[in-house]
Structure formats: structure tokens, C-alpha cells
Amino acid sequence: MEVKNALIPNEEQMAGFLEGDTETPIKMVNLLKFKDKAEYADGRETALSGKEAYEIYVAEIQGHLEKVGGKSSFFGEVQRLMLGEVEELWDWVAIAEYPSKKAMLEMIMNSEYQKSEEHRSAGLAGQLNIETK
């Protein structure tokens, strides 16, 4: 099994997200891998670690989730692998709950959210985002 972290969905993944039922509540399980040092797309200098940049995003995301009726239900630091094998562990696991795919899409398309997202992108080396119901 090949595992590949990413920062944004590819076209096929996004098309699949938009198909079918967009009104049922979902939970997104996020497996997060941080960069050693944050790297902002605009090239700004920063002393932040990837984790510190992502923590700024975490603080801001709570309000964005609430605006669309969502919430964060879990954040945890990965300690070890209990079962199975992977080449490298993720740093954190996070679960976000949304009233629907439509609500999640509304949030990520919002310009205020997109300003917060710059901290997410600066801090993450990549992630897996697993949609669940």
C-alpha cells in the first residue's frame, strides 16, 4: 500500500466529494504531518515551526467551523503505531464534524477561511483527509 500525503485534493478526489449526497452530516479524519519550519507561499520570513503555524490555523478554524454549523471534535498528538506498518507516522490526528459536504465546501470557499488556510499550508508537509459518515 502506497501512502501519499497531500495539501489539496486532486481533481478526481474533489469531483467525488461533490457527487451524490451533499446534505448528510460528515466527519473528516485528518492525519497531519508538519514541516520542520513553516513556509508561507508569499515568501515571508518566519521563525515559526510547521506545528506552530498550524496551531494558528487551529485557533482560527474554530470560528469558521461554527459559522457553517460544524465543530472540531478531536485533536491528538500521535504517540506511536499500535497496529500495522507505515514508513513514517503522522504528527497529529484531528476530526472535524460538518452538517454536510455542502457546509464544508461553503467554509473552504469563504475568503476569511482562505486567509486562515495560509497557516495550514505553511505548516503542513501534507496530510490524509478521510471522509466518514
Contacts in CASP RR format, 6 or more apart in sequence:
PFRMAT RR
TARGET T0000
AUTHOR 0000-0000-0000
METHOD contacts of the structure
MODEL  1
MEVKNALIPNEEQMAGFLEGDTETPIKMVNLLKFKDKAEYADGRETALSG
KEAYEIYVAEIQGHLEKVGGKSSFFGEVQRLMLGEVEELWDWVAIAEYPS
KKAMLEMIMNSEYQKSEEHRSAGLAGQLNIETK
3 86 0 8 1.000
3 87 0 8 1.000
3 128 0 8 1.000
5 31 0 8 1.000
5 33 0 8 1.000
5 90 0 8 1.000
5 125 0 8 1.000
5 126 0 8 1.000
5 127 0 8 1.000
5 128 0 8 1.000
6 126 0 8 1.000
6 127 0 8 1.000
6 128 0 8 1.000
7 121 0 8 1.000
7 124 0 8 1.000
7 126 0 8 1.000
7 127 0 8 1.000
9 17 0 8 1.000
9 129 0 8 1.000
17 101 0 8 1.000
17 105 0 8 1.000
17 131 0 8 1.000
18 101 0 8 1.000
18 105 0 8 1.000
21 101 0 8 1.000
22 100 0 8 1.000
22 101 0 8 1.000
22 102 0 8 1.000
22 105 0 8 1.000
23 100 0 8 1.000
23 101 0 8 1.000
23 102 0 8 1.000
24 100 0 8 1.000
24 101 0 8 1.000
24 133 0 8 1.000
25 97 0 8 1.000
25 98 0 8 1.000
25 99 0 8 1.000
25 100 0 8 1.000
25 133 0 8 1.000
26 97 0 8 1.000
26 98 0 8 1.000
26 100 0 8 1.000
26 101 0 8 1.000
26 104 0 8 1.000
26 131 0 8 1.000
26 132 0 8 1.000
26 133 0 8 1.000
27 73 0 8 1.000
27 95 0 8 1.000
27 96 0 8 1.000
27 97 0 8 1.000
27 98 0 8 1.000
27 131 0 8 1.000
27 132 0 8 1.000
27 133 0 8 1.000
28 95 0 8 1.000
28 96 0 8 1.000
28 97 0 8 1.000
28 98 0 8 1.000
28 104 0 8 1.000
28 129 0 8 1.000
28 130 0 8 1.000
28 131 0 8 1.000
28 132 0 8 1.000
29 93 0 8 1.000
29 94 0 8 1.000
29 95 0 8 1.000
29 129 0 8 1.000
29 130 0 8 1.000
29 132 0 8 1.000
30 92 0 8 1.000
30 93 0 8 1.000
30 94 0 8 1.000
30 95 0 8 1.000
30 96 0 8 1.000
30 127 0 8 1.000
30 128 0 8 1.000
30 129 0 8 1.000
30 130 0 8 1.000
31 90 0 8 1.000
31 92 0 8 1.000
31 93 0 8 1.000
31 127 0 8 1.000
31 128 0 8 1.000
31 129 0 8 1.000
31 130 0 8 1.000
32 54 0 8 1.000
32 90 0 8 1.000
32 91 0 8 1.000
32 92 0 8 1.000
32 93 0 8 1.000
32 94 0 8 1.000
32 124 0 8 1.000
32 126 0 8 1.000
32 127 0 8 1.000
33 88 0 8 1.000
33 90 0 8 1.000
33 91 0 8 1.000
33 124 0 8 1.000
33 125 0 8 1.000
33 126 0 8 1.000
33 127 0 8 1.000
34 49 0 8 1.000
34 50 0 8 1.000
34 51 0 8 1.000
34 54 0 8 1.000
34 91 0 8 1.000
34 92 0 8 1.000
34 123 0 8 1.000
34 124 0 8 1.000
34 125 0 8 1.000
35 49 0 8 1.000
35 50 0 8 1.000
35 122 0 8 1.000
35 123 0 8 1.000
35 124 0 8 1.000
35 125 0 8 1.000
36 49 0 8 1.000
36 50 0 8 1.000
37 46 0 8 1.000
37 48 0 8 1.000
37 49 0 8 1.000
37 50 0 8 1.000
38 46 0 8 1.000
38 48 0 8 1.000
38 49 0 8 1.000
38 50 0 8 1.000
38 52 0 8 1.000
38 53 0 8 1.000
38 119 0 8 1.000
38 122 0 8 1.000
38 123 0 8 1.000
39 122 0 8 1.000
39 123 0 8 1.000
40 46 0 8 1.000
40 53 0 8 1.000
40 118 0 8 1.000
40 121 0 8 1.000
40 122 0 8 1.000
41 118 0 8 1.000
41 121 0 8 1.000
41 122 0 8 1.000
42 118 0 8 1.000
46 53 0 8 1.000
46 122 0 8 1.000
48 56 0 8 1.000
48 122 0 8 1.000
48 123 0 8 1.000
49 123 0 8 1.000
50 122 0 8 1.000
50 123 0 8 1.000
50 124 0 8 1.000
51 91 0 8 1.000
51 123 0 8 1.000
53 119 0 8 1.000
53 120 0 8 1.000
53 122 0 8 1.000
53 123 0 8 1.000
54 92 0 8 1.000
54 119 0 8 1.000
54 120 0 8 1.000
54 123 0 8 1.000
54 124 0 8 1.000
56 116 0 8 1.000
56 119 0 8 1.000
57 116 0 8 1.000
57 117 0 8 1.000
57 119 0 8 1.000
57 120 0 8 1.000
57 123 0 8 1.000
58 72 0 8 1.000
58 75 0 8 1.000
58 94 0 8 1.000
60 116 0 8 1.000
60 119 0 8 1.000
61 72 0 8 1.000
61 96 0 8 1.000
61 113 0 8 1.000
61 116 0 8 1.000
62 71 0 8 1.000
62 72 0 8 1.000
64 107 0 8 1.000
64 110 0 8 1.000
64 112 0 8 1.000
64 113 0 8 1.000
64 116 0 8 1.000
65 71 0 8 1.000
65 72 0 8 1.000
65 96 0 8 1.000
65 98 0 8 1.000
65 107 0 8 1.000
67 107 0 8 1.000
67 110 0 8 1.000
68 98 0 8 1.000
68 99 0 8 1.000
68 103 0 8 1.000
68 104 0 8 1.000
68 106 0 8 1.000
68 107 0 8 1.000
69 98 0 8 1.000
69 99 0 8 1.000
69 103 0 8 1.000
70 96 0 8 1.000
70 97 0 8 1.000
70 98 0 8 1.000
70 99 0 8 1.000
70 103 0 8 1.000
71 96 0 8 1.000
71 97 0 8 1.000
72 94 0 8 1.000
72 95 0 8 1.000
72 96 0 8 1.000
72 97 0 8 1.000
73 95 0 8 1.000
73 96 0 8 1.000
73 97 0 8 1.000
74 93 0 8 1.000
74 94 0 8 1.000
74 95 0 8 1.000
75 92 0 8 1.000
75 93 0 8 1.000
75 94 0 8 1.000
76 92 0 8 1.000
76 93 0 8 1.000
76 94 0 8 1.000
77 91 0 8 1.000
77 92 0 8 1.000
78 89 0 8 1.000
78 90 0 8 1.000
78 91 0 8 1.000
78 92 0 8 1.000
78 93 0 8 1.000
80 89 0 8 1.000
81 89 0 8 1.000
90 127 0 8 1.000
90 128 0 8 1.000
98 104 0 8 1.000
98 107 0 8 1.000
107 113 0 8 1.000
108 114 0 8 1.000
108 117 0 8 1.000
END
